[in-house]
Amino acid sequence: MIVRLLRFEVDGLVSVGRWLLRRPDVPAGAVAVPYAKAQNPLLTVFLVVQVVETVGVELLLRGLGVPEAVRVPLLALGVYGSVMVAGMIASGVVRPHVVTGAELRVRLGHYLDVRVPVELIEGTGTVRGYESSLKVDGERLIVPVGSQTNTRVTLREPITVTRPLGRTAEVRVIDFYAESPPAAVGRPSSAHGR
């Protein structure tokens, strides 16, 4: 589990680099289906608060004459926290859901990447759901963004998904959020449930 958590941190840093270089993780010929706009306002507030807090604590401790042995670790912790929040923002932007002729990839930043072969998709549609966090409920994987889902994919047979901390589950239904639900299920934006 520690290796997985370290990998998340490295992936977050890679995402920041991709974001700055404007290089999304989308294969050639694939359709990117963004979802980050639903989460980025809140994460941006967290980032601003983190940066202001880090600078404020450093200035306060410096003004109080606190020794560097105390200030430097606190400053490093503040910078680390800011970079990790920036990584969450960046990973949502550079790792959108992806639709190709062969598969639908449902993602949640650098924490989740579920590959669904198109031949297993039995039905698609829009759904309005509110969930606070990623979870498995029976045979349903729920991947909310901004505490909401709006797209449902039903499969002919279960697939195995690996959750962020490594546990696996068999699911037949995936509910997730997409800025353009029809694009997420490979249909023109004027289409509705199938």
Secondary structure, DSSP 8 states (H G I E B T S, - for coil): -HHHHHHHHHHHHHHHHHHHHT--S--TT-EEE--GGGTHHHHHHHHHHHHHHHHHHHHHHHHTT--HHHHHHHHHHHHHHHHHHHHHHHHHHHS-EEE-SSEEEEEETTTEEEEEEGGGEEEEEEEEEE-SS-EEETTEEEE-BTTEEEEEEEEEEEEEEE-TTS-EEEEEEEEE--SSHHHHTTS-TT----
